[in-house]
């Protein structure tokens, strides 16, 4: 886990580097004013792919507790 949320800008870098199919950017552009905001409107598969790209993983249920 990271200390801070993944920003829109960080997630865009991931999409460009991996040529990962983007989630709905239309909703994102409407609701997020800058690239410094936390990423929203991504599904579980997208949320899992980003930390794998960074050499990390999503926390398990046990880690959350």
C-alpha positions as MATLAB code, in Angstrom:
seq = 'XXXXXXXXXXXXXXXXXXXXXXXXXXXXXXXXXXXXXXXXXXXXXXXXXXXXXXXXXXXXXXXXX';
ca = [
       0.000    0.000    0.000;
       1.074    3.536   -0.629;
       0.726    6.378    1.836;
      -1.093    8.557   -0.720;
      -3.819    7.823   -3.237;
      -2.934    7.239   -6.878;
      -3.521   10.445   -8.811;
      -5.093   10.838  -12.222;
      -1.694   11.871  -13.594;
       0.036    8.781  -12.180;
      -2.660    6.529  -13.601;
      -2.401    8.219  -17.005;
       1.353    7.501  -16.991;
       0.547    3.820  -16.343;
      -1.938    3.716  -19.217;
       0.561    5.261  -21.617;
       3.474    3.060  -20.504;
       1.546   -0.214  -20.605;
      -0.914    0.743  -23.347;
      -3.552   -0.423  -20.885;
      -7.149    0.082  -22.039;
      -8.408    3.220  -20.303;
     -11.498    3.316  -18.136;
     -14.130    5.881  -18.975;
     -12.152    9.122  -19.303;
     -15.303   11.090  -20.183;
     -16.630   10.765  -16.615;
     -13.184   11.493  -15.274;
     -12.746   14.710  -17.275;
     -16.134   15.967  -16.070;
     -15.556   15.256  -12.361;
     -11.806   15.786  -11.853;
     -10.428   19.295  -12.415;
      -6.680   18.439  -12.440;
      -4.288   15.495  -12.684;
      -3.443   15.902   -8.969;
      -6.777   14.451   -7.835;
      -7.128   10.774   -6.813;
      -8.134    8.435   -9.627;
     -11.834    7.496   -9.728;
     -14.085    5.452  -12.018;
     -11.815    2.451  -12.416;
     -12.843   -1.152  -11.969;
     -11.191   -3.830   -9.838;
      -9.096   -5.160  -12.728;
      -7.708   -1.676  -13.447;
      -7.089   -1.095   -9.736;
      -5.161   -4.375   -9.593;
      -3.112   -3.730  -12.757;
      -1.655   -0.418  -11.543;
       0.137   -1.715   -8.412;
       1.357   -4.769  -10.341;
       2.985   -2.376  -12.805;
       4.686   -0.661   -9.848;
       5.854   -4.007   -8.399;
       3.261   -3.961   -5.627;
      -0.136   -5.529   -4.959;
      -3.544   -4.651   -3.594;
      -3.934   -5.320    0.133;
      -5.664   -8.509    1.192;
      -8.539   -8.550    3.656;
      -6.110   -9.520    6.410;
      -3.839   -6.567    5.636;
      -6.779   -4.170    5.911;
      -7.552   -5.487    9.387;
];
